[in-house]
């Protein structure tokens, strides 16, 4: 009986050594880690119910809409792209969706060093269907950022639109106008995932239609 137990222990020991040997000599670990990070970043499981598109009047934390949003909203719908440094989903969104729709390239925040400051803030004005769109992109977790300091208005706006709190990153927010009990007010939708340029365009057109409909009604 003891011989069988010893044999089982030896086999288990050999298996463990072989397993870690494979991990150390291949990219399996990195590939698995990347997939896990992407899943958590996009919150595919926990945030699935919250990725449904829904427009709201009341902000997530009950605070007023930031002044920089209201100023730009007076000219047309506003789109905010919240970036965090270590976020494969953010990179994918930039390279495969935003860059194609807005024809823009994005800086890599990992290229920052002591002597250079990669811009953490991008303001872009563009027209769709003869309506002005303001696209605002910024990184919210670079503590050394000159453009988006941790306690600045841009970083703080994340809490205004993060409808699920600390469980995820509010990747994209669309802010337009809506009709709220007799008043025309800012109307926003927070999404935690956009997968294609076509999906983004459809959301842009929807925000434009809402904006033009209710902007005209306010006069």
RASULFEN-V382315 format. One record per helix or strand. SS is the DSSP state (H for helix, E for strand). FROM is the first residue (numbers start at 0). LEN is the number of residues. If there is no record, write none. Layout:
ss=(SS;SS)
from=(FROM;FROM)
len=(LEN;LEN)
//
This chain:
ss=(H;H;H;E;H;E;H;H;E;E;H;H;E;E;H)
from=(1;27;47;55;66;77;87;108;120;130;152;164;171;182;196)
len=(24;15;4;1;7;6;15;3;8;9;9;3;9;9;21)
//
